[in-house]
Amino acid sequence: EQELTKHLASLKREFDFDQYRLICCFFGTMGRFFELENFLHIAPELPEVGFIFAGKGVERERILPLADTLPNVFMPGWMNQEQIQAVMSISDVGLAPYKGSEAFSLPNKPFEYMSGGLALLSSVQGELTDLISTYHIGTTVPDTSVQSLKATLQNFLDESGELNQMKVNARSLYESRFSSEVVFSQVEQTIESLAARF
């Protein structure tokens, strides 16, 4: 708890997150598989939304000059696990804007967001789309165009009650289906059932 308070105080000195109605975050390697730049084009039009993009990579170096001109965008670079937890504690939405073939996989990033109780904004097609719609834990965008992303963020702003329910759903789904304790228990049961056959 003390560590979290310390990291939040440090974050607030660099990025005044309290002024935003909606905070979106991204963690990870900023490479060509993610559409991050379009969020920077949206940021001036949605001043009530704060964006935190944490991580390193070639894409970060490319878009950092633009990000530095935008008051509601913060790109702190690499963060450790405690710092990530602090950011998730003040965020509402976890961004998974995959593009190209990566949009058809089942990446682990959304599950990290769910563990922090964040609604998902995802472009991943397939299994994750089904999870998001079945359990109402976020929104799958049809593509990562400026129009699609902006419309989704605006909807999150307009429907704050629905967004809060998505956050609750995401956390409870993670705890019931995907937490390390649950997964370990399932593996243990599988091993036991296999052993019983011999």
Secondary structure, DSSP 8 states (H G I E B T S, - for coil): -HHHHHHHHHHHHH--GGG-SEEEEEES---TTB--HHHHHHGGG-TTEEEEEE--SHHHHHHHHHHTT-TTEEEEE---HHHHHHHHHH-SEEEE-B-GGGGGS--SHHHHHHHTT-EEEE---SHHHHHHHHHT-EEE-SS--HHHHHHHHHHHHHTHHHHHHHHHHHHHHIIIIISHHHHHHHHHHHHHHHHHT-
